[in-house]
């Protein structure tokens, strides 16, 4: 008596589009994340790999720790760097961050 009957109603027009529109912000956030974080990191890794593969004896380099020296020997994964006259250090190639222009050590 006091409670009215609840009858099924037809679905609202455009209900399918609402489901797809809820994923749009997620897709946009992933696109922004890709172009701001992932793509530049991949580009930087590619440049570093190219720099390390082009490394040769006689190049002047800077290591991760800030040590500056001249490459005296190269191996598959290791490199020997002369940091002072008669002082050579063997390290992994990945520890080299920058190849300096020729003659940088003499001018310092």
Secondary structure, 3 states (H helix, E strand, C coil): CCCCCCCCCCCCCCHHHHHHHHHHHHHHHHHHHHHHHHHHHHHHHHHHHHHHHCCCCCCEEEECCCCEEEEEEECCCEEEEEEECCEEEEEEHHHEEEEECCCHHHHC
